[in-house]
Each structure stands twice: as structure tokens, then as C-alpha cells.
């Protein structure tokens, strides 16, 4: 356990930051699942719309350094490929 006042405060802040980061990470996973579900449904127009909104979510989370920018790019690339591979 933290002994100094500074260490106690940092521990409190770390708990708060961890909870915030966890919620953002959850939002990221939800956005990715939404695109995969739209692709599975077979409606290309809907999948493209969901992909557009998910892309902005993924980018914003990468900008906040919750995930690495290359990981964000990898997710977007794979989701984009899945949407493009759909039959028109």
C-alpha cells in the first residue's frame, strides 16, 4: 500500500484512469463487433454505414493512446476488407 500522500493520490488516479480506459476499450470492441455483425447480415449498404462510424471510434481511441495506432490501422484494414468482400 502507498505510504506517502503523493503515492496515495496517484493510486486513486490510477484506479480512475483504469476504469475510463476499460470503458473505451469496451467501446472499441463493440464497434468492431457491430461491423462484423453487419457484414454477417449481408446488407452491404448498412455494413458500409456502420464501418464509417466504427472507423471514427477506432481512430479516436487510438488518438487517446488506449491502443496503438498500428493496431487501429490493422482493425480498420481487416474490417474494410470484409465489407469490400461482400457480394453487392
PDB file of N, CA, C and O in Angstrom, chain B, residues numbered from 101:
ATOM      1  N   UNK B 101       0.839  -1.187   0.000  1.00  0.00           N
ATOM      2  CA  UNK B 101       0.000   0.000   0.000  1.00  0.00           C
ATOM      3  C   UNK B 101       0.880   1.245   0.000  1.00  0.00           C
ATOM      4  O   UNK B 101       1.989   1.233   0.533  1.00  0.00           O
ATOM      5  N   UNK B 102       0.378   2.305  -0.596  1.00  0.00           N
ATOM      6  CA  UNK B 102       1.126   3.550  -0.705  1.00  0.00           C
ATOM      7  C   UNK B 102       1.304   4.188   0.673  1.00  0.00           C
ATOM      8  O   UNK B 102       0.387   4.173   1.494  1.00  0.00           O
ATOM      9  N   UNK B 103       2.483   4.745   0.918  1.00  0.00           N
ATOM     10  CA  UNK B 103       2.775   5.336   2.220  1.00  0.00           C
ATOM     11  C   UNK B 103       2.668   6.854   2.227  1.00  0.00           C
ATOM     12  O   UNK B 103       2.179   7.435   3.196  1.00  0.00           O
ATOM     13  N   UNK B 104       3.118   7.503   1.157  1.00  0.00           N
ATOM     14  CA  UNK B 104       3.084   8.967   1.136  1.00  0.00           C
ATOM     15  C   UNK B 104       1.759   9.456   0.569  1.00  0.00           C
ATOM     16  O   UNK B 104       1.042   8.713  -0.102  1.00  0.00           O
ATOM     17  N   UNK B 105       1.452  10.698   0.845  1.00  0.00           N
ATOM     18  CA  UNK B 105       0.220  11.299   0.340  1.00  0.00           C
ATOM     19  C   UNK B 105       0.224  11.315  -1.179  1.00  0.00           C
ATOM     20  O   UNK B 105      -0.805  11.079  -1.813  1.00  0.00           O
ATOM     21  N   UNK B 106       1.381  11.592  -1.760  1.00  0.00           N
ATOM     22  CA  UNK B 106       1.508  11.637  -3.220  1.00  0.00           C
ATOM     23  C   UNK B 106       1.218  10.268  -3.829  1.00  0.00           C
ATOM     24  O   UNK B 106       0.522  10.163  -4.839  1.00  0.00           O
ATOM     25  N   UNK B 107       1.755   9.228  -3.210  1.00  0.00           N
ATOM     26  CA  UNK B 107       1.547   7.871  -3.723  1.00  0.00           C
ATOM     27  C   UNK B 107       0.084   7.444  -3.578  1.00  0.00           C
ATOM     28  O   UNK B 107      -0.456   6.749  -4.438  1.00  0.00           O
ATOM     29  N   UNK B 108      -0.551   7.868  -2.480  1.00  0.00           N
ATOM     30  CA  UNK B 108      -1.971   7.541  -2.295  1.00  0.00           C
ATOM     31  C   UNK B 108      -2.815   8.221  -3.370  1.00  0.00           C
ATOM     32  O   UNK B 108      -3.738   7.622  -3.922  1.00  0.00           O
ATOM     33  N   UNK B 109      -2.485   9.482  -3.658  1.00  0.00           N
ATOM     34  CA  UNK B 109      -3.231  10.209  -4.691  1.00  0.00           C
ATOM     35  C   UNK B 109      -3.027   9.547  -6.055  1.00  0.00           C
ATOM     36  O   UNK B 109      -3.989   9.381  -6.804  1.00  0.00           O
ATOM     37  N   UNK B 110      -1.790   9.168  -6.389  1.00  0.00           N
ATOM     38  CA  UNK B 110      -1.505   8.514  -7.667  1.00  0.00           C
ATOM     39  C   UNK B 110      -2.263   7.194  -7.766  1.00  0.00           C
ATOM     40  O   UNK B 110      -2.742   6.834  -8.841  1.00  0.00           O
ATOM     41  N   UNK B 111      -2.375   6.480  -6.667  1.00  0.00           N
ATOM     42  CA  UNK B 111      -3.113   5.212  -6.665  1.00  0.00           C
ATOM     43  C   UNK B 111      -4.586   5.462  -6.957  1.00  0.00           C
ATOM     44  O   UNK B 111      -5.205   4.714  -7.714  1.00  0.00           O
ATOM     45  N   UNK B 112      -5.161   6.530  -6.349  1.00  0.00           N
ATOM     46  CA  UNK B 112      -6.556   6.882  -6.614  1.00  0.00           C
ATOM     47  C   UNK B 112      -6.751   7.252  -8.081  1.00  0.00           C
ATOM     48  O   UNK B 112      -7.720   6.833  -8.714  1.00  0.00           O
ATOM     49  N   UNK B 113      -5.819   8.044  -8.616  1.00  0.00           N
ATOM     50  CA  UNK B 113      -5.918   8.470 -10.011  1.00  0.00           C
ATOM     51  C   UNK B 113      -5.784   7.289 -10.956  1.00  0.00           C
ATOM     52  O   UNK B 113      -6.445   7.240 -11.993  1.00  0.00           O
ATOM     53  N   UNK B 114      -4.926   6.334 -10.599  1.00  0.00           N
ATOM     54  CA  UNK B 114      -4.714   5.161 -11.445  1.00  0.00           C
ATOM     55  C   UNK B 114      -5.987   4.323 -11.539  1.00  0.00           C
ATOM     56  O   UNK B 114      -6.307   3.796 -12.604  1.00  0.00           O
ATOM     57  N   UNK B 115      -6.708   4.201 -10.434  1.00  0.00           N
ATOM     58  CA  UNK B 115      -7.964   3.436 -10.431  1.00  0.00           C
ATOM     59  C   UNK B 115      -8.972   4.106 -11.363  1.00  0.00           C
ATOM     60  O   UNK B 115      -9.649   3.439 -12.146  1.00  0.00           O
ATOM     61  N   UNK B 116      -9.060   5.429 -11.268  1.00  0.00           N
ATOM     62  CA  UNK B 116      -9.999   6.189 -12.090  1.00  0.00           C
ATOM     63  C   UNK B 116      -9.640   6.071 -13.580  1.00  0.00           C
ATOM     64  O   UNK B 116     -10.513   5.860 -14.422  1.00  0.00           O
ATOM     65  N   UNK B 117      -8.343   6.212 -13.891  1.00  0.00           N
ATOM     66  CA  UNK B 117      -7.883   6.127 -15.283  1.00  0.00           C
ATOM     67  C   UNK B 117      -8.108   4.731 -15.843  1.00  0.00           C
ATOM     68  O   UNK B 117      -8.473   4.574 -17.009  1.00  0.00           O
ATOM     69  N   UNK B 118      -7.889   3.718 -15.012  1.00  0.00           N
ATOM     70  CA  UNK B 118      -8.063   2.335 -15.455  1.00  0.00           C
ATOM     71  C   UNK B 118      -9.521   2.065 -15.825  1.00  0.00           C
ATOM     72  O   UNK B 118      -9.805   1.393 -16.818  1.00  0.00           O
ATOM     73  N   UNK B 119     -10.432   2.589 -15.026  1.00  0.00           N
ATOM     74  CA  UNK B 119     -11.862   2.407 -15.307  1.00  0.00           C
ATOM     75  C   UNK B 119     -12.241   3.114 -16.613  1.00  0.00           C
ATOM     76  O   UNK B 119     -13.008   2.578 -17.413  1.00  0.00           O
ATOM     77  N   UNK B 120     -11.710   4.300 -16.821  1.00  0.00           N
ATOM     78  CA  UNK B 120     -12.008   5.066 -18.038  1.00  0.00           C
ATOM     79  C   UNK B 120     -11.459   4.349 -19.265  1.00  0.00           C
ATOM     80  O   UNK B 120     -12.146   4.224 -20.279  1.00  0.00           O
ATOM     81  N   UNK B 121     -10.213   3.876 -19.169  1.00  0.00           N
ATOM     82  CA  UNK B 121      -9.596   3.161 -20.286  1.00  0.00           C
ATOM     83  C   UNK B 121     -10.349   1.875 -20.598  1.00  0.00           C
ATOM     84  O   UNK B 121     -10.493   1.501 -21.762  1.00  0.00           O
ATOM     85  N   UNK B 122     -10.826   1.202 -19.562  1.00  0.00           N
ATOM     86  CA  UNK B 122     -11.567  -0.049 -19.763  1.00  0.00           C
ATOM     87  C   UNK B 122     -12.858   0.223 -20.522  1.00  0.00           C
ATOM     88  O   UNK B 122     -13.245  -0.562 -21.388  1.00  0.00           O
ATOM     89  N   UNK B 123     -13.528   1.331 -20.206  1.00  0.00           N
ATOM     90  CA  UNK B 123     -14.776   1.641 -20.901  1.00  0.00           C
ATOM     91  C   UNK B 123     -14.506   1.984 -22.364  1.00  0.00           C
ATOM     92  O   UNK B 123     -15.293   1.627 -23.240  1.00  0.00           O
ATOM     93  N   UNK B 124     -13.403   2.671 -22.632  1.00  0.00           N
ATOM     94  CA  UNK B 124     -13.052   2.984 -24.019  1.00  0.00           C
ATOM     95  C   UNK B 124     -12.713   1.713 -24.799  1.00  0.00           C
ATOM     96  O   UNK B 124     -13.115   1.555 -25.952  1.00  0.00           O
ATOM     97  N   UNK B 125     -11.970   0.810 -24.156  1.00  0.00           N
ATOM     98  CA  UNK B 125     -11.612  -0.450 -24.800  1.00  0.00           C
ATOM     99  C   UNK B 125     -12.863  -1.264 -25.119  1.00  0.00           C
ATOM    100  O   UNK B 125     -12.946  -1.913 -26.161  1.00  0.00           O
ATOM    101  N   UNK B 126     -13.834  -1.219 -24.208  1.00  0.00           N
ATOM    102  CA  UNK B 126     -15.104  -1.909 -24.422  1.00  0.00           C
ATOM    103  C   UNK B 126     -15.848  -1.303 -25.606  1.00  0.00           C
ATOM    104  O   UNK B 126     -16.431  -2.025 -26.414  1.00  0.00           O
ATOM    105  N   UNK B 127     -15.826   0.029 -25.705  1.00  0.00           N
ATOM    106  CA  UNK B 127     -16.470   0.716 -26.826  1.00  0.00           C
ATOM    107  C   UNK B 127     -15.820   0.312 -28.150  1.00  0.00           C
ATOM    108  O   UNK B 127     -16.502   0.166 -29.165  1.00  0.00           O
ATOM    109  N   UNK B 128     -14.501   0.133 -28.132  1.00  0.00           N
ATOM    110  CA  UNK B 128     -13.767  -0.308 -29.319  1.00  0.00           C
ATOM    111  C   UNK B 128     -14.236  -1.692 -29.750  1.00  0.00           C
ATOM    112  O   UNK B 128     -14.532  -1.913 -30.924  1.00  0.00           O
ATOM    113  N   UNK B 129     -14.304  -2.623 -28.800  1.00  0.00           N
ATOM    114  CA  UNK B 129     -14.716  -3.991 -29.119  1.00  0.00           C
ATOM    115  C   UNK B 129     -16.150  -4.021 -29.648  1.00  0.00           C
ATOM    116  O   UNK B 129     -16.466  -4.777 -30.566  1.00  0.00           O
ATOM    117  N   UNK B 130     -17.005  -3.198 -29.062  1.00  0.00           N
ATOM    118  CA  UNK B 130     -18.400  -3.131 -29.502  1.00  0.00           C
ATOM    119  C   UNK B 130     -18.489  -2.625 -30.931  1.00  0.00           C
ATOM    120  O   UNK B 130     -19.278  -3.137 -31.725  1.00  0.00           O
ATOM    121  N   UNK B 131     -17.673  -1.607 -31.269  1.00  0.00           N
ATOM    122  CA  UNK B 131     -17.681  -1.049 -32.623  1.00  0.00           C
ATOM    123  C   UNK B 131     -17.235  -2.101 -33.637  1.00  0.00           C
ATOM    124  O   UNK B 131     -17.808  -2.206 -34.721  1.00  0.00           O
ATOM    125  N   UNK B 132     -16.218  -2.873 -33.283  1.00  0.00           N
ATOM    126  CA  UNK B 132     -15.704  -3.914 -34.182  1.00  0.00           C
ATOM    127  C   UNK B 132     -16.769  -5.007 -34.381  1.00  0.00           C
ATOM    128  O   UNK B 132     -16.991  -5.478 -35.496  1.00  0.00           O
ATOM    129  N   UNK B 133     -17.418  -5.398 -33.277  1.00  0.00           N
ATOM    130  CA  UNK B 133     -18.464  -6.429 -33.359  1.00  0.00           C
ATOM    131  C   UNK B 133     -19.634  -5.954 -34.209  1.00  0.00           C
ATOM    132  O   UNK B 133     -20.242  -6.743 -34.933  1.00  0.00           O
ATOM    133  N   UNK B 134     -19.949  -4.661 -34.120  1.00  0.00           N
ATOM    134  CA  UNK B 134     -21.076  -4.120 -34.887  1.00  0.00           C
ATOM    135  C   UNK B 134     -20.819  -4.250 -36.381  1.00  0.00           C
ATOM    136  O   UNK B 134     -21.732  -4.575 -37.140  1.00  0.00           O
ATOM    137  N   UNK B 135     -19.588  -4.000 -36.810  1.00  0.00           N
ATOM    138  CA  UNK B 135     -19.251  -4.121 -38.235  1.00  0.00           C
ATOM    139  C   UNK B 135     -19.319  -5.581 -38.652  1.00  0.00           C
ATOM    140  O   UNK B 135     -19.877  -5.899 -39.702  1.00  0.00           O
ATOM    141  N   UNK B 136     -18.759  -6.471 -37.845  1.00  0.00           N
ATOM    142  CA  UNK B 136     -18.783  -7.902 -38.180  1.00  0.00           C
ATOM    143  C   UNK B 136     -20.214  -8.421 -38.272  1.00  0.00           C
ATOM    144  O   UNK B 136     -20.527  -9.240 -39.136  1.00  0.00           O
ATOM    145  N   UNK B 137     -21.081  -7.943 -37.381  1.00  0.00           N
ATOM    146  CA  UNK B 137     -22.476  -8.363 -37.399  1.00  0.00           C
ATOM    147  C   UNK B 137     -23.171  -7.845 -38.655  1.00  0.00           C
ATOM    148  O   UNK B 137     -23.966  -8.559 -39.266  1.00  0.00           O
ATOM    149  N   UNK B 138     -22.871  -6.602 -39.042  1.00  0.00           N
ATOM    150  CA  UNK B 138     -23.459  -6.025 -40.250  1.00  0.00           C
ATOM    151  C   UNK B 138     -22.996  -6.779 -41.492  1.00  0.00           C
ATOM    152  O   UNK B 138     -23.776  -6.990 -42.420  1.00  0.00           O
ATOM    153  N   UNK B 139     -21.732  -7.182 -41.509  1.00  0.00           N
ATOM    154  CA  UNK B 139     -21.204  -7.956 -42.645  1.00  0.00           C
ATOM    155  C   UNK B 139     -21.901  -9.314 -42.700  1.00  0.00           C
ATOM    156  O   UNK B 139     -22.263  -9.788 -43.777  1.00  0.00           O
ATOM    157  N   UNK B 140     -22.086  -9.933 -41.540  1.00  0.00           N
ATOM    158  CA  UNK B 140     -22.746 -11.243 -41.491  1.00  0.00           C
ATOM    159  C   UNK B 140     -24.205 -11.168 -41.933  1.00  0.00           C
ATOM    160  O   UNK B 140     -24.745 -12.140 -42.462  1.00  0.00           O
ATOM    161  N   UNK B 141     -24.842 -10.023 -41.719  1.00  0.00           N
ATOM    162  CA  UNK B 141     -26.246  -9.878 -42.102  1.00  0.00           C
ATOM    163  C   UNK B 141     -26.429  -9.838 -43.614  1.00  0.00           C
ATOM    164  O   UNK B 141     -27.496 -10.182 -44.122  1.00  0.00           O
ATOM    165  N   UNK B 142     -25.381  -9.416 -44.338  1.00  0.00           N
ATOM    166  CA  UNK B 142     -25.427  -9.436 -45.801  1.00  0.00           C
ATOM    167  C   UNK B 142     -25.853  -8.136 -46.452  1.00  0.00           C
ATOM    168  O   UNK B 142     -25.870  -8.057 -47.681  1.00  0.00           O
ATOM    169  N   UNK B 143     -26.197  -7.112 -45.685  1.00  0.00           N
ATOM    170  CA  UNK B 143     -26.606  -5.821 -46.252  1.00  0.00           C
ATOM    171  C   UNK B 143     -25.380  -4.923 -46.387  1.00  0.00           C
ATOM    172  O   UNK B 143     -24.881  -4.381 -45.400  1.00  0.00           O
ATOM    173  N   UNK B 144     -24.901  -4.774 -47.626  1.00  0.00           N
ATOM    174  CA  UNK B 144     -23.657  -4.046 -47.844  1.00  0.00           C
ATOM    175  C   UNK B 144     -23.779  -2.565 -47.487  1.00  0.00           C
ATOM    176  O   UNK B 144     -22.854  -1.998 -46.907  1.00  0.00           O
ATOM    177  N   UNK B 145     -24.898  -1.932 -47.821  1.00  0.00           N
ATOM    178  CA  UNK B 145     -25.082  -0.507 -47.519  1.00  0.00           C
ATOM    179  C   UNK B 145     -25.048  -0.261 -46.011  1.00  0.00           C
ATOM    180  O   UNK B 145     -24.424   0.690 -45.541  1.00  0.00           O
ATOM    181  N   UNK B 146     -25.724  -1.126 -45.264  1.00  0.00           N
ATOM    182  CA  UNK B 146     -25.732  -0.989 -43.804  1.00  0.00           C
ATOM    183  C   UNK B 146     -24.338  -1.235 -43.236  1.00  0.00           C
ATOM    184  O   UNK B 146     -23.904  -0.544 -42.314  1.00  0.00           O
ATOM    185  N   UNK B 147     -23.642  -2.221 -43.791  1.00  0.00           N
ATOM    186  CA  UNK B 147     -22.291  -2.539 -43.321  1.00  0.00           C
ATOM    187  C   UNK B 147     -21.346  -1.358 -43.563  1.00  0.00           C
ATOM    188  O   UNK B 147     -20.507  -1.051 -42.716  1.00  0.00           O
ATOM    189  N   UNK B 148     -21.481  -0.700 -44.713  1.00  0.00           N
ATOM    190  CA  UNK B 148     -20.632   0.459 -45.005  1.00  0.00           C
ATOM    191  C   UNK B 148     -20.922   1.606 -44.045  1.00  0.00           C
ATOM    192  O   UNK B 148     -20.001   2.296 -43.609  1.00  0.00           O
ATOM    193  N   UNK B 149     -22.188   1.814 -43.713  1.00  0.00           N
ATOM    194  CA  UNK B 149     -22.557   2.884 -42.783  1.00  0.00           C
ATOM    195  C   UNK B 149     -21.996   2.610 -41.388  1.00  0.00           C
ATOM    196  O   UNK B 149     -21.455   3.506 -40.740  1.00  0.00           O
ATOM    197  N   UNK B 150     -22.132   1.368 -40.936  1.00  0.00           N
ATOM    198  CA  UNK B 150     -21.611   1.001 -39.621  1.00  0.00           C
ATOM    199  C   UNK B 150     -20.096   1.082 -39.622  1.00  0.00           C
ATOM    200  O   UNK B 150     -19.503   1.500 -38.628  1.00  0.00           O
ATOM    201  N   UNK B 151     -19.457   0.692 -40.719  1.00  0.00           N
ATOM    202  CA  UNK B 151     -17.999   0.755 -40.816  1.00  0.00           C
ATOM    203  C   UNK B 151     -17.513   2.197 -40.683  1.00  0.00           C
ATOM    204  O   UNK B 151     -16.513   2.459 -40.015  1.00  0.00           O
ATOM    205  N   UNK B 152     -18.225   3.134 -41.322  1.00  0.00           N
ATOM    206  CA  UNK B 152     -17.827   4.548 -41.251  1.00  0.00           C
ATOM    207  C   UNK B 152     -17.852   5.060 -39.812  1.00  0.00           C
ATOM    208  O   UNK B 152     -16.918   5.737 -39.381  1.00  0.00           O
ATOM    209  N   UNK B 153     -18.907   4.744 -39.071  1.00  0.00           N
ATOM    210  CA  UNK B 153     -18.981   5.213 -37.680  1.00  0.00           C
ATOM    211  C   UNK B 153     -17.946   4.505 -36.803  1.00  0.00           C
ATOM    212  O   UNK B 153     -17.363   5.112 -35.905  1.00  0.00           O
ATOM    213  N   UNK B 154     -17.725   3.222 -37.070  1.00  0.00           N
ATOM    214  CA  UNK B 154     -16.755   2.468 -36.281  1.00  0.00           C
ATOM    215  C   UNK B 154     -15.337   2.962 -36.522  1.00  0.00           C
ATOM    216  O   UNK B 154     -14.508   2.950 -35.613  1.00  0.00           O
ATOM    217  N   UNK B 155     -15.060   3.395 -37.746  1.00  0.00           N
ATOM    218  CA  UNK B 155     -13.725   3.904 -38.075  1.00  0.00           C
ATOM    219  C   UNK B 155     -13.393   5.119 -37.222  1.00  0.00           C
ATOM    220  O   UNK B 155     -12.278   5.242 -36.717  1.00  0.00           O
ATOM    221  N   UNK B 156     -14.358   6.013 -37.062  1.00  0.00           N
ATOM    222  CA  UNK B 156     -14.094   7.205 -36.250  1.00  0.00           C
ATOM    223  C   UNK B 156     -13.892   6.829 -34.784  1.00  0.00           C
ATOM    224  O   UNK B 156     -13.069   7.433 -34.096  1.00  0.00           O
ATOM    225  N   UNK B 157     -14.637   5.841 -34.308  1.00  0.00           N
ATOM    226  CA  UNK B 157     -14.471   5.373 -32.929  1.00  0.00           C
ATOM    227  C   UNK B 157     -13.079   4.772 -32.733  1.00  0.00           C
ATOM    228  O   UNK B 157     -12.402   5.072 -31.750  1.00  0.00           O
ATOM    229  N   UNK B 158     -12.661   3.935 -33.660  1.00  0.00           N
ATOM    230  CA  UNK B 158     -11.349   3.299 -33.576  1.00  0.00           C
ATOM    231  C   UNK B 158     -10.246   4.354 -33.598  1.00  0.00           C
ATOM    232  O   UNK B 158      -9.293   4.280 -32.823  1.00  0.00           O
ATOM    233  N   UNK B 159     -10.380   5.340 -34.492  1.00  0.00           N
ATOM    234  CA  UNK B 159      -9.371   6.404 -34.581  1.00  0.00           C
ATOM    235  C   UNK B 159      -9.293   7.222 -33.304  1.00  0.00           C
ATOM    236  O   UNK B 159      -8.199   7.543 -32.840  1.00  0.00           O
ATOM    237  N   UNK B 160     -10.442   7.564 -32.729  1.00  0.00           N
ATOM    238  CA  UNK B 160     -10.429   8.391 -31.523  1.00  0.00           C
ATOM    239  C   UNK B 160      -9.777   7.652 -30.358  1.00  0.00           C
ATOM    240  O   UNK B 160      -9.080   8.261 -29.546  1.00  0.00           O
ATOM    241  N   UNK B 161     -10.002   6.344 -30.274  1.00  0.00           N
ATOM    242  CA  UNK B 161      -9.402   5.556 -29.197  1.00  0.00           C
ATOM    243  C   UNK B 161      -7.895   5.416 -29.405  1.00  0.00           C
ATOM    244  O   UNK B 161      -7.132   5.391 -28.440  1.00  0.00           O
ATOM    245  N   UNK B 162      -7.472   5.326 -30.662  1.00  0.00           N
ATOM    246  CA  UNK B 162      -6.033   5.272 -30.954  1.00  0.00           C
ATOM    247  C   UNK B 162      -5.379   6.622 -30.664  1.00  0.00           C
ATOM    248  O   UNK B 162      -4.242   6.669 -30.194  1.00  0.00           O
ATOM    249  N   UNK B 163      -6.081   7.711 -30.938  1.00  0.00           N
ATOM    250  CA  UNK B 163      -5.545   9.046 -30.653  1.00  0.00           C
ATOM    251  C   UNK B 163      -5.314   9.250 -29.159  1.00  0.00           C
ATOM    252  O   UNK B 163      -4.399   9.969 -28.758  1.00  0.00           O
ATOM    253  N   UNK B 164      -6.145   8.615 -28.343  1.00  0.00           N
ATOM    254  CA  UNK B 164      -6.004   8.722 -26.889  1.00  0.00           C
ATOM    255  C   UNK B 164      -4.981   7.741 -26.340  1.00  0.00           C
ATOM    256  O   UNK B 164      -4.771   7.669 -25.129  1.00  0.00           O
ATOM    257  N   UNK B 165      -4.341   6.983 -27.233  1.00  0.00           N
ATOM    258  CA  UNK B 165      -3.291   6.014 -26.891  1.00  0.00           C
ATOM    259  C   UNK B 165      -3.806   4.881 -25.999  1.00  0.00           C
ATOM    260  O   UNK B 165      -3.062   4.334 -25.185  1.00  0.00           O
ATOM    261  N   UNK B 166      -5.095   4.534 -26.165  1.00  0.00           N
ATOM    262  CA  UNK B 166      -5.638   3.379 -25.462  1.00  0.00           C
ATOM    263  C   UNK B 166      -5.159   2.121 -26.185  1.00  0.00           C
ATOM    264  O   UNK B 166      -4.841   1.112 -25.554  1.00  0.00           O
ATOM    265  N   UNK B 167      -5.110   2.196 -27.526  1.00  0.00           N
ATOM    266  CA  UNK B 167      -4.485   1.145 -28.330  1.00  0.00           C
ATOM    267  C   UNK B 167      -3.469   1.813 -29.248  1.00  0.00           C
ATOM    268  O   UNK B 167      -3.551   3.016 -29.498  1.00  0.00           O
ATOM    269  N   UNK B 168      -2.526   1.049 -29.743  1.00  0.00           N
ATOM    270  CA  UNK B 168      -1.501   1.575 -30.645  1.00  0.00           C
ATOM    271  C   UNK B 168      -2.113   1.907 -32.000  1.00  0.00           C
ATOM    272  O   UNK B 168      -3.063   1.255 -32.435  1.00  0.00           O
ATOM    273  N   UNK B 169      -1.574   2.912 -32.657  1.00  0.00           N
ATOM    274  CA  UNK B 169      -2.114   3.342 -33.952  1.00  0.00           C
ATOM    275  C   UNK B 169      -2.031   2.238 -34.998  1.00  0.00           C
ATOM    276  O   UNK B 169      -2.891   2.158 -35.875  1.00  0.00           O
ATOM    277  N   UNK B 170      -1.014   1.389 -34.924  1.00  0.00           N
ATOM    278  CA  UNK B 170      -0.900   0.298 -35.888  1.00  0.00           C
ATOM    279  C   UNK B 170      -1.978  -0.764 -35.656  1.00  0.00           C
ATOM    280  O   UNK B 170      -2.472  -1.375 -36.604  1.00  0.00           O
ATOM    281  N   UNK B 171      -2.332  -0.972 -34.399  1.00  0.00           N
ATOM    282  CA  UNK B 171      -3.411  -1.918 -34.095  1.00  0.00           C
ATOM    283  C   UNK B 171      -4.740  -1.378 -34.625  1.00  0.00           C
ATOM    284  O   UNK B 171      -5.564  -2.131 -35.144  1.00  0.00           O
ATOM    285  N   UNK B 172      -4.935  -0.078 -34.489  1.00  0.00           N
ATOM    286  CA  UNK B 172      -6.148   0.551 -35.019  1.00  0.00           C
ATOM    287  C   UNK B 172      -6.188   0.400 -36.532  1.00  0.00           C
ATOM    288  O   UNK B 172      -7.230   0.078 -37.102  1.00  0.00           O
ATOM    289  N   UNK B 173      -5.051   0.632 -37.182  1.00  0.00           N
ATOM    290  CA  UNK B 173      -4.977   0.519 -38.639  1.00  0.00           C
ATOM    291  C   UNK B 173      -5.248  -0.915 -39.081  1.00  0.00           C
ATOM    292  O   UNK B 173      -5.911  -1.141 -40.094  1.00  0.00           O
ATOM    293  N   UNK B 174      -4.741  -1.877 -38.330  1.00  0.00           N
ATOM    294  CA  UNK B 174      -4.956  -3.287 -38.660  1.00  0.00           C
ATOM    295  C   UNK B 174      -6.439  -3.649 -38.570  1.00  0.00           C
ATOM    296  O   UNK B 174      -6.972  -4.321 -39.453  1.00  0.00           O
ATOM    297  N   UNK B 175      -7.101  -3.202 -37.499  1.00  0.00           N
ATOM    298  CA  UNK B 175      -8.537  -3.473 -37.352  1.00  0.00           C
ATOM    299  C   UNK B 175      -9.323  -2.835 -38.490  1.00  0.00           C
ATOM    300  O   UNK B 175     -10.192  -3.474 -39.083  1.00  0.00           O
ATOM    301  N   UNK B 176      -9.023  -1.582 -38.794  1.00  0.00           N
ATOM    302  CA  UNK B 176      -9.759  -0.887 -39.857  1.00  0.00           C
ATOM    303  C   UNK B 176      -9.538  -1.567 -41.199  1.00  0.00           C
ATOM    304  O   UNK B 176     -10.471  -1.695 -41.992  1.00  0.00           O
ATOM    305  N   UNK B 177      -8.317  -2.003 -41.456  1.00  0.00           N
ATOM    306  CA  UNK B 177      -7.987  -2.653 -42.721  1.00  0.00           C
ATOM    307  C   UNK B 177      -8.762  -3.961 -42.879  1.00  0.00           C
ATOM    308  O   UNK B 177      -9.309  -4.239 -43.945  1.00  0.00           O
ATOM    309  N   UNK B 178      -8.804  -4.753 -41.821  1.00  0.00           N
ATOM    310  CA  UNK B 178      -9.491  -6.051 -41.889  1.00  0.00           C
ATOM    311  C   UNK B 178     -11.002  -5.878 -42.005  1.00  0.00           C
ATOM    312  O   UNK B 178     -11.669  -6.622 -42.723  1.00  0.00           O
ATOM    313  N   UNK B 179     -11.534  -4.887 -41.290  1.00  0.00           N
ATOM    314  CA  UNK B 179     -12.971  -4.632 -41.384  1.00  0.00           C
ATOM    315  C   UNK B 179     -13.333  -4.111 -42.773  1.00  0.00           C
ATOM    316  O   UNK B 179     -14.356  -4.494 -43.341  1.00  0.00           O
ATOM    317  N   UNK B 180     -12.486  -3.236 -43.315  1.00  0.00           N
ATOM    318  CA  UNK B 180     -12.708  -2.693 -44.655  1.00  0.00           C
ATOM    319  C   UNK B 180     -12.689  -3.811 -45.695  1.00  0.00           C
ATOM    320  O   UNK B 180     -13.525  -3.840 -46.598  1.00  0.00           O
ATOM    321  N   UNK B 181     -11.732  -4.729 -45.564  1.00  0.00           N
ATOM    322  CA  UNK B 181     -11.629  -5.846 -46.491  1.00  0.00           C
ATOM    323  C   UNK B 181     -12.879  -6.732 -46.407  1.00  0.00           C
ATOM    324  O   UNK B 181     -13.356  -7.240 -47.421  1.00  0.00           O
ATOM    325  N   UNK B 182     -13.400  -6.911 -45.188  1.00  0.00           N
ATOM    326  CA  UNK B 182     -14.598  -7.729 -45.010  1.00  0.00           C
ATOM    327  C   UNK B 182     -15.804  -7.067 -45.677  1.00  0.00           C
ATOM    328  O   UNK B 182     -16.627  -7.746 -46.290  1.00  0.00           O
ATOM    329  N   UNK B 183     -15.908  -5.746 -45.556  1.00  0.00           N
ATOM    330  CA  UNK B 183     -17.025  -5.024 -46.154  1.00  0.00           C
ATOM    331  C   UNK B 183     -16.906  -5.069 -47.682  1.00  0.00           C
ATOM    332  O   UNK B 183     -17.902  -5.271 -48.378  1.00  0.00           O
ATOM    333  N   UNK B 184     -15.684  -4.879 -48.203  1.00  0.00           N
ATOM    334  CA  UNK B 184     -15.478  -4.875 -49.660  1.00  0.00           C
ATOM    335  C   UNK B 184     -15.710  -6.256 -50.260  1.00  0.00           C
ATOM    336  O   UNK B 184     -16.123  -6.376 -51.414  1.00  0.00           O
ATOM    337  N   UNK B 185     -15.443  -7.299 -49.476  1.00  0.00           N
ATOM    338  CA  UNK B 185     -15.589  -8.664 -49.974  1.00  0.00           C
ATOM    339  C   UNK B 185     -17.051  -9.109 -50.089  1.00  0.00           C
ATOM    340  O   UNK B 185     -17.354 -10.138 -50.693  1.00  0.00           O
ATOM    341  N   UNK B 186     -17.942  -8.319 -49.504  1.00  0.00           N
ATOM    342  CA  UNK B 186     -19.366  -8.686 -49.538  1.00  0.00           C
ATOM    343  C   UNK B 186     -19.888  -8.631 -50.976  1.00  0.00           C
ATOM    344  O   UNK B 186     -19.447  -7.807 -51.777  1.00  0.00           O
ATOM    345  N   UNK B 187     -20.824  -9.514 -51.284  1.00  0.00           N
ATOM    346  CA  UNK B 187     -21.460  -9.504 -52.605  1.00  0.00           C
ATOM    347  C   UNK B 187     -22.377  -8.287 -52.699  1.00  0.00           C
ATOM    348  O   UNK B 187     -23.089  -7.966 -51.747  1.00  0.00           O
ATOM    349  N   UNK B 188     -22.359  -7.623 -53.829  1.00  0.00           N
ATOM    350  CA  UNK B 188     -23.175  -6.421 -53.982  1.00  0.00           C
ATOM    351  C   UNK B 188     -24.641  -6.753 -54.172  1.00  0.00           C
ATOM    352  O   UNK B 188     -25.466  -5.850 -54.315  1.00  0.00           O
TER     353      UNK B 188
END
